[in-house]
Amino acid sequence: MVRRVIRHRWWWAGILLFATVTGAYQTAQNLRVDNSVSIWFLEDNPGYQSYLKFQHERGSDEIVIAMLEVEDALDSTHLKSLRALHQQADTLPGVHATFSLANAQYPIYSNRRLYYRPLFPSGRTPSQVSQLLEQLPAIRHQLIGPEGKHLFFYAQLDPTDKLESKRNEIVSHLEMVIEEHLPGALISGQPILNEAFNASIYEESTFFAVATTLVIFALLFLLLPHWYYIPIAVVSVAVPISVLMGVMTSLGYSLNLISMLIPTILMVYSVSDSVHIINIFHQEAGKHPQEVRITLIEKALLYSLKPCFYTTATTVIGYLALTLSPLPAFRVMGLFTFLGMVVAFVLVYLITAIGFSCLPQVPVAGTRAGTRLKHFQTRFIRNAVNHINGWTTHHARLIIGIAAVLALLGIGSVSRLEVNTDSLHLLGEGQAKADLFAIEKVLGGNARFQINIAHRQDSSMLNRATLDRLDTFQAFVEEHPQLATPVSILNFRDFLESRSSPLSVFSPANAADILSQPPVDRNAFFSPVAEDQSALSISANVKELETKALEQLLAAIRANFQQHFDPARYELSVHGFLALFAQLNTFILQTQLWSFGTAFILAFGILFYFVGDWKVSLLVMLPNLLPILLTGTVMSLGGIALEAANAMLAPIMLGVAMDDTIHLLHSYKSYRKQGLTRVRALDQGLHYTGGALLATTIALVCGFLVVGASGVLSVQTFGLLCAFTVAIALVSDVIVLPAVLKEIKD
């Protein structure tokens, strides 16, 4: 195969060039960034489908909020600006409805009918409007803030499933219109935060690409024996990434918080394989300077094939296991990283074969700096290996005992890990986060919870007894520290009662009957009553909360509901993006269990294939589980929760930890076949593989440290934890693994 490739090398080079250019072009044309709710939930997820149904039937919670700080919110100048903003915003595609002081309505009861009239029509004075708003405190809070020093404008967008394809265009256009009419306004809301997430991902992806490229060039200079080989290694890294990203974007997949890590991960793994092959080729050329070039190439590829193949196999199992996650973002990450690494493994052999054949000459010596570094590495590795071999021979039981204690502590720590995602940790620092905090400070929340209470037999909820229960329940919502300014049909009932007179005949006794009448000219922005009157809703502001806090909030709402409503007759449902987001904890836990369980079974299968003994295979798993357990200990002691970004850490790191084990076991088995004792075979195996293990670990640690330099806290934590785990994996495989094997009697 090598000879055929080299014979037609220019033909193969043309194919690779075409694939690379096509992939780069497709990526440039089709690359999108999407961190919307759809990447976290499968299409058939009941919670997601319920969320979409709620949006279509009761109004989308995709709401953009603009807040302008003013001296007097009731000044007619501001009203004029708001009306102009409404006129333009209402015509924008994707905007379903808008709401502000300029178009807000209040109910009146006249001639036995309910009507909704403008709150601030022309001719009404600011003082009259102020008096009306005093009788509608929740609405006042939403329109001008608690002190009347802020002006709010709300734009309700289409439901999420209708919005996704043109979200960026719709939100950007709306922002421009708001800034034109309300200069200096702070803008937030779930659609704005989503676009901020997307902007962070794009910036992070660009940073990762540049930083990883610089790191790779530095690694190549340090790890390669001569600069002649750098172009070969660079092409080996660039081609697989270009091909994979081209395929991925052409199929309609976009970058998100998770998949943006794919190029960086592929770069790091590709450079490891290419460095390994190039070093073997250079060694063979130095040993046999008169050897025919094609023979040198065949030897380099043949000698490296088996360890690189099994290293790739053990690495990809962690990513392949992610395809079992219930979260689409992790499935995409697992699938395309798996495919990318398989493609990279094949292409690195094709490219190095072509590259070696095209070298003007084979450098038999390295650069001066490279030679000095190589001598330093050799001395360092030789001395370190000698010390390690002495420790593992004379203190094997002590090493195993310490490892066992650390493993038990790790198991205890892992069992205490919190599952909790903070959405703000997924967002980089910037204007979007600052605007979010400023608006939440005034409004008490940035997102909307819609709490629905429905009659199970579809009977009308508009009766006095039910409204009284709702009144008590809404009082709980008002007093809850994480909810703010609840609005329901009760707010309008209380307003009508406060303005009642003998002529209006509106009273608590007939309030339910009057409210059940279909109103005239009703504002569609809020939907406090279902069309068939079988459900009542409370709309409340809620802050961006951690998933654990959201779970506790939802539990408190359900508990209070059961105190005031009979669950056999009434049904509670809480809708909104944050209510859906709270489900992530369950999915993250499922991701850990399913993906890690699958990765463990596959890893054990590979070990058993190598070792051929169940007992030994189980013992050898200890050094591979130890790094993950120690990482769990660090997370537990550091208060780091298991969350969206690091939910894939365990299965990925198990595969990475297995790499060093496979290298060492492969070398160990070779020496055993030569008749060496178990102890001698392990010592020689560590001498032979020490350099490769160190080089691979350096490459992986540097790659994950690039991720650890992210400006997004969750991604930063993931990168640092991965770098720590990879480093511990090396220590575990060169110290604990030999100690375990040396204690096993022949």
Protein Blocks (a to p, Z undefined) as FASTA:
>chain_A
ZZmmmmmmmmmmmmmmmmmmmmmmmmmmmoccdfbfklmpcfklmklmmmmmmmmmnopa
bdcddddddfblkbmklmmmmmmmmmmmmmpghiabdcdfklgccdddeehiacdddfbb
ghiafklmmmmmmmmmmlmmmmnojnopaccdddddddfklmmmmmmmmmmmmmmmmmmm
mghiacedjklmmmmmmmmmmmmmmmmmmmmmmmmmmmmmmmpmbfklmmmmmmmmmmmm
mmmmmmmmmnopacdfklmmmmmmmmmmmmmmmmmmmmmmmmmmmmmmmbcfklmmmmmm
mmmmmmmmmmmmmmmmmmmmmmmpcbfklmmmmmmmmmmmmmmmmmmmmmmmmmmmmpmb
dcfbdcfklmmmmmmmmmmmmmmmmmmmmmmmmmmmmmmmmmmmmmmmmmmmmmmpccdd
dfklmpccdjklmmmmmmmmmnopabdcddddddfklpafbbfklmmmmmmmmmmmmmpm
kbghiadfklmmmmmmmmgcfklopafklmmmmmmpccehiafkbcfbcfklpaccdddd
dddddfklmmmmmmmmmmmmmmmpcfklpccddedjklmmmmmmmmmmmmmmmmmmmmmm
mmmmmmmmmnopaklmmmmmmmmmmmmmmmmmmmmmnopacdfklmmmmmmmmmmmmmmm
mmmmmmmmmmmmnopafklmmmmmmmmmmmmmmmmmmmmmmmmmmmmmpcbfklmmmmmm
mmmmmmmmmmmmmmmmmmmmmmpcZZ
